[in-house]
Amino acid sequence: MILKFFKISFLIFIFAIEIIAQIENVPIENSIYKFLDRMQTNGILTDFSSNTFPLSRDKISKHLLEIQDKKNNLTEVEIELLEKYLNEFQFEIKNKTNFTSFFDNNFFDDKEKFLFHFVDSNFTVFTELISNFETKFSNTKNFSALQYGFKLRGCYENTIGFYLHSTNGNLYGDKNFALEDYFFRSNFKLNHNSVSRNFDNFEGYIKTKFKNLEFQIGREKIVVGNGYSDKLIISPKNPFDYFKMRFDYKKINFLFLHGNLIPDSVEKENEKFIALHRVEFPIFENFNFAFGEMIIYQRPSIELAYLNPFAIYKTVEHSLQDKDNSIMTFDFDFYPKNNFKIYSSFLLDDIDFEKLGTNWWGNKFAYKFGIFSTNIFPNCDAVIEYTQVDPFTYSHSKGNNYTHNRIGIGSNLLPNSDEIFFRTNYYFSKKLNGEFSISSTRHSDDGGSLFIGIPEDGNNVKFLDKNIIYKNESEFKIFYEPILNYFIFLDYKIVKEKKINQFFSTQFKIEF
C-alpha cells in the first residue's frame, strides 16, 4: 500500500509541473565540486554549499556563470579551469553542442566526447563509453582491475531528468588485497564465492524539478556533511537506493531522504532503512549552519512515520517504542575572510543528560574541526583537520548499526578512534594537479566496532583507554588529464602501523 502511494505521488509530481534546463545530477566524483568549493572559500561564489551533493547540472551552470562574471579575481590557472568547466557545461549555459562523436574519429581533441548525443527542443540524450584500468602494488602483493561500461543521461521537455551508469569488470591478482577497497568488498558478484573474479556496478535514477524544489528516486552516491578526510554524516563510499526531496532557495537548503540499506546479516527477516532530514541556512553572511536528524531502523516494510519530512525523528522514535537508532547532527562553515574557511561537524548518536560528564557508554559523540585555506600561494590550497569518534558511536544495541552492506556510512574511522589530517593541493595547470597528505590515527578495539552495540561494563567506558593502535600514513597523488575525458591517476602511499607498508597504484580512465 505504501509503495503504491509512492508510485502515484511520484507520477503526479512528474506530470503536473513544468521546469526548464538540464536537471540531471553531476556525479560526486567530478572535479567540479573541488573547484566550486575553492571559489566559495575565495569569496567568488556567494550561495554554494559543499556539504550536500550531488547537484544538478543547471545549478552548477549558474555557479559557473557567477564565477565568470568575477574572472578578473582569478589566477591564470583558475581561469583555465573555469574555461574547461564552461566547455563541459556549454549546452546548459549557451545551448551549444560543440562535441566530438565516437563516429567522428577525433579521439584526441579537447572537445567534450560522447558515443552518441541527440538534442532537440524537447528531448536530450548523451551517452558515453567508460573504460577504466586500475593496478595496485604493495610490498608483497598486487591486483589489477579492468572495468568497462557506459553512462547515459538526458532530459525530456525540461521536466524529467534521467541517468544510468552501468559497468562490468574483471579482477586479476590477489583478491584478498583488492577486498580491502570499499568498492570491491561490498560487491556481491565478486564475493558470492571464493573463486569469483567478476564484478558489476549500477547507478541510476529518475528525477523532476519545479523551480527550487526537486524530487528523485533511484540509486546514487550522496555526500552529506563537511570535511576533507571524510564526512561524519554520509561519506561517498557506495551508492544506495533512496527517494529524495531537496529544496534550495539562495543559501537555504532543505534535504529529505528515505532509503534502503543492506542489513549486516543476510539472515535478518527485516529490511533495513535510513531516513534523514536536514536544513542548512546562513546565520550571518559568512556563517552557514546546518541541523539534521537521521534514523536507522529495521522493519518488514517502510515505517510510515519516517516518511514525514517535517517530523521530529527522536520524538517519533520514542512513540514507536524506542527501538531504532536516532542520530542528530550539527555543522557549520565560517568564512572570516577570503581564502579562509573554518568548519566543524558534530554528530550526537545518543545522550543521557543526567549522565553527562560520566563514563557511561550511552553518551556517544563524534566531531570534526578543520581549517581550509586557498591560494596560500597562487594555486596552492591546504587543509588541517581533527576528527574524533567516541566508543560505540555508530553502533546500536538492537542491530541498527550505521552501516550499509557491513561498511560504515559515515566517517572512515572506527568507533573509539581519532585522527589528525593534513593535505595540500597544487594546481600546475587545468590538466595537472598534485596532492600530498599525511595523517596520524589512534584506535582502540575496546568499544571500537561498528557491530558491537553493548559493552560489558556500561558505566566505565573511556576514550582510548587501553590497547591503543597507532597508524601513520603519508600519500602523494597526481591527477593528469592530457586530453579531455582521458584521465591518469597515480597514487603512492606509505602506511606505518605494526610495520611499514608501501602502496603504489595507477588508474587509467577514458570516457567517450
N, C-alpha and C positions, 0 to 999 in steps of 0.2 A: 504493500500500500504506500509506504513512504517512497520507495523507488519510483512508483507510478506518479506520485505527486511531484517528485523531482523532474521527471521527464516532461510532464505537462507544463510545469512552471518555466523550464528552460526554453521550450518551444515558443511559449508566449513571449518571453523576452526577445528571442531571435526575430520573430516576425512582426513585432509591434513597434520596433524602434528603427531609427534611421541615423546613421553616423557616416562620417567621411574619413578618408586616409587609411593607410595600411595599418591594421591593428594587430598583426602577428607580433609575438614577443621576440626579442633578441636573446638568444641563448646566453646563459650566465658566463660561459667560457670566453665570450667575445671580449677583446681587449678594450672595447669602447667604454666599459664601465670603469676601468682604471683611469682612462683619460678624463671622463666626466668627474670622477672623484677628485682628481688633481685640479680641474678647473673650478670646482666648488671651493676647494681649500685655497686656491689662488685668489678667490674673490671675484672670479669672472662670471660664474653661474650664481643665480640667486635662489632657485627653488628646487635644486636637485638633492635627492637623498640617496645615499649609497647603502641604506640599511634594509631596504626591501626591494628585491628584484628577482626575476627579470622584469623589464619594462617593455612597452610596446614600441614598435618602430616609429609610429607617428610622434610619440612623446620624446623619444631620443632625437628625432629630427628637429623638434622645436628647441631642444637644448643646443644642438649644433648651430642653429641659426643665431641663437643668443650669443654663443661664443664668437661666431663670425662677425657680429656687429662690434665686438671688442678685440678684434685680432691684433690691433696695434699694441695691445698689452702683452702679447705672447712672444716667447723666444722664437728663434728661427726654426728649431726642431718642432716646437709646439705648433707652429703654422703648417709645417709639413704634415704632422699628424692630423691636424684639422682638415687639410685638403684630402688626405687619404680617406677619412671618415665621411666627408661630404661626397666623395666619389662613391663610397659604399652605399650611401643613403640618397643617391641622386634622384631615384624615382620618386621617393616620398617628398623630397624638397623641391625639385624642379620638373617633375614628371618627365624626366629624360631616361632613355633606355640605351645608353652608350655601352652595351655589354658585348662580351665575346661568347659566342655559342660554341659548343663542342664541335659542331659540324663546320665551323669556320677554319679550323686547323690553326688558329692563332693561340697556341698554348702558352706562349711566353711573353705576352704583352701585359701591361699593367692596368687592364680593364677588369671590371667585375666579370666573373666567369660562371656560366650556367650550362648545364647539359641541355636544358630546354627552358624557354620562357615564353609566355603568352600574355599580352597586355591589350585590353580594350577598355572602353568606358565603364563596363560592368564587372569584368572578371579579370583577375591576375593570377598567374601561376608561375612559380620559379622552382626549378628542380636542379639539384646538384648531385654529382657523384662524390663519394667520400672514399679516400684510401689512406690508411694510417698504419705505419710500421714502427714498432717500438722494440728496443732491446735494452736490457739492463744487466749489469755485471756487478758482482761483489767480490770479496777476497777469494771465495771458494765456489761460487755458484752463479748461474746466469739463466735468463729466459728471454725469449723473443715472442712477440705477438703481432699478427697481421690481421687488420680489421678492414672491412670493406662494406659499402652500403650506399645509401642515398638519403638526401633531405628534400622535402617538398613543402612548400608553404604558399599561401595565397590568400586572396580576399574576394568575396562576392558582393557586388553592389555596395562597397564600403560599409558593409553591415556584419558579415560573418567572416571571421578570420580562422584559418586552419593551419596546422603544422604536423608534419610526420617526419620522424628521424628513425631509420631502421638500419642496423648493421649486423653482420655476422663476422666471425673471426676464428682464427686457429692459434693455439698456443704451442710453443716449442721450448724445450729445455726443462728446467727444474720447476715443476708445477707448484710445489710447496713454497718456493721462493715467490712465485707470482701471486699466490694466495695471501701474501702479506699486504697486497694492494686492496683497497676497499672495493674497487670495481670488480676484480676477479673473485674476491672472497664472497661477494653477495650474488654471484651469477649462478642460477640454478642449473643451467645446462652444463656448465663446467664442473659443478660439484655433485651432480646426482650419482656419480660413481667414480671410482678411483682412477679409471683409465681414460675418462673423457677429456678431450683436448679442444673441443669446440665450444664457443660461447656466442651469445647474441644479445642484442640490446635494442630497446624501443623507447621512444618518447613521442607523444602525440596528443593533440587536444583540439577542441573547437571552442571559439570564444566570440563574444559580441560586446559591443561598447556603445554607450549612449552618453555623449559629451564627456563628463568626468567620471562616469560610472561604468565599470566593465564586469562581465561575468565569464567564467571559464570553467570547463570541465575536461579532465584528461590526466595525462601523466607527464610530469616535467620536474626538473630540478628547480629548487627555490632557495633563496637566501633571505634570512631574517636576522637582523641584529648587526652591530658594528664590530670592528676588529679586523686585523690583518693576518694574524697567525691562524685564526679560525673564528667561528661565531659561537657564542654561548647558546643562542636560541635555535636556529636551524642553519647548519653548515652545508655547503654544496658537495655532498658525498654521492648519494644515489637518488634517483627520482622516485616518487611515489604517486599514487593516484589520488586526486582531490578535486573538489568543487571549490571555486574561489570567487569571492566578490571583492572588488577593490574600488575605492573612491579617492580621487585626487582633486584637490582644489588649492591652487597656489602651493603653499608649504604644508597644507593639511593633508594627511594621508590616513585612510582607514582601510584595514585589511581584515577580511574574514575568510577562513579556510576550514574545510572539513574533509578529512582524507582517510584512506585505508592504509594501515601499516601491516607488514608481515610479522606475525607473532614470533616470539623467541623459540617456541616449540611447535612443530607441525602437528603434534598430537592434541593441541588445545582445541576444544569444541567451539569456543567463541572466536569471533572475529575481533581484530584489534583496530582501534580508530584513534585519530587525533583531531581535536578541534582547537582553533586558535582565533582570537581576535586581538587587534592591536590598533592603537591610534597614535599618530605622530603629528606634532604641531610645534610652532615656534612660541617660546615664552618671551624671548626678545628677538630682535632682528638677527642676531648672530648666535642664538642659543636655541637648538631644537631638542625637544624632549619627547619620549615615547613611553607608553604604558601598554602592557599586554597581558593576556591570560591564555593559558593552554590547559587542555585536558587530554590525558591518555586514558582510554578506557577499553574494556573488553565486554562484548555482548554478542548474542546470536545475530543481532541486526542493529541498525543505526538507532541511537538514542535520540528521540525527537527533541528533547530539551536542549541538546547541544547543537541543534541546527539553528537556534536563535542567535543571530549575530550580536544582539544587544543584551544578552543575559549576563548576569554576574556568575561566572562559572563556579567560583568557590561556594557560593550560596546554593546554586543548583546541585552541586556535588553533595553537599550536606543533605539536601532534601531527597537525594537518591541513595541514602544510607551510607554515605562517606566511604565508598569502595573504590574510587577512581584516583588517579594521580593528577592533582591540580598543581599548576605552576604559575607564578606571577613573574613578570619581567619589567625592568625599567632600564632605559638607556638614554644618553644624551650626547650631542655633538656641540662643542663650543668653539667658535672661531674668533678669538680675541683680536686677531689682526690677519691681514692677507698672508697666505703661505703657511698658516699655522693652525692646527686643529688639536683640541683636547677632547677626548671621548672616553666614555665608560659604559659598561653594561653590568646589570645586576640581576641575577636570577634567584628567586626565592622558591625553593622546592617544597618546603614545609616549615611551619613555625608554631611554637607554643610560647606566647609572650610571658607566661609565668615562669618558664624555664630558660629565658634568655640569660646569657652570662654563665650558664652551667655547661657541663659536658654531655648534656642529653643528646642522643643521636638524631632525634627528630627535627632539630633546628638545622636545616640543610640549605647552604647558600653556595653560589658561585658568582664571582665578579671578575671584571676585566677593566683595566685602566691603561690608557695609552696616549702618546703624543705623536702626531704625524706632521711633518714639515715638508713642503715642496720647495724646489729651487733653492736649497741651502747653498748651492752654487748652480749656475744655469743647467737645467735639465737633470738635476740630481735630487732625489727625494730620500727621506729617511723616516723610519718609524721605530719607536721603542714601546714595548707593551708588557704588562704583567697580568697573568691570569691565575686565579686560584679556584679550585673546585673542592668543596668540603667532602668529608667521608659520607658515603651513602647517597650523595646527590645524584639525581637522575634515576636511581633505582627505586623500587616500590615493594612494600611488604606483600601486596597481593598480585605481584607479577606484572603490573602495568608499567614496566620499565620504559625509559625514554629511548627506545631503540626501534629500528626498522630492519628486519631480517638479521637480527643479532649484531647490528652495527649502530653505535650511538648516533643520534640525530644532531646533537649539539656539539659541544667542544670536542676536539680531538683528544683532550686529556681525559684520563680515567678519574673517577672519584678519588679523593684524598691525594691530590696532586697540585703542584703549582709549576709555573714556567715564567721565565723572563726571556723575551724575544726581541731581537734587533734585526732590522733589514734595511738595506739601502738599494735603490734603483738608479741606474743611469741610462738615459736615452741618448744613444750616439746619433741616431737618425730615425726616420719613420720606419725603416726596415730592421733596425738592430737596437736591442737594448739588453743590458746585463743586470743581474740581481745577485746580491750577496747577503746571506743571513746567518746569524748564529743564535742558538737557544740553549738554555740550561733548564733541565726539568728534574723535579723531585717527585717521587711516588712511593706510597706505602700500600701494600696489599690489605692492610687492616682497614676494612670499610672501603676498599678500593676497586670493587667490582660493580659493573652495571647490572648484574643479575642476582646479587645478594642484597635483599632489602631490609633484613632484620639482624642486628648484632646480638652476640651472646650476652653482653652487658651493656644495655642501652643507656645507662647513666654515667658511663665512663669512656666516652669516645672523644679522642683528641686528634687534632690535625697533625699529620706527620709525626706521630708519637714514637713509632718504632719500625724497625726493618725497612729503612729508607733506601730506595734505589735511585741512584743518580745517573742522569744521562745528559751528555753534551753533544750538540750537533752543530756542524758548520756546513753551509751549502752554497754553491755557486751555479747560477743558471745563465744561459744565453738563449735569447729568443731572436730568431732571424727569419725574415720573410723576403727572400731575394726577389721573388716575383709575386704579385698579388695572388693570394689564395694558395701559395706554396709555402709551407711552414717547416722550419727546422728548430728543434728544441734540444739543447744539451744541458745535462744536469750532473754535477759532481758533488757528492755528499760524503762527509766523514762523520761517523757516529761512534761515540765512546761511551759504552755502558760498562760491562764487566771486562770487555776488551775493545780494541779499536777495529771497526769495520769500515771499509770504503765501498761506495756505490757510485757507479757511473752509468748513466742512461742516455740514450739518444732516441729521438722521435722525429719521424718524417711524416708530414700530413699534407694531403692535397685535397682541395675542394673545387670541383669543376662541374 
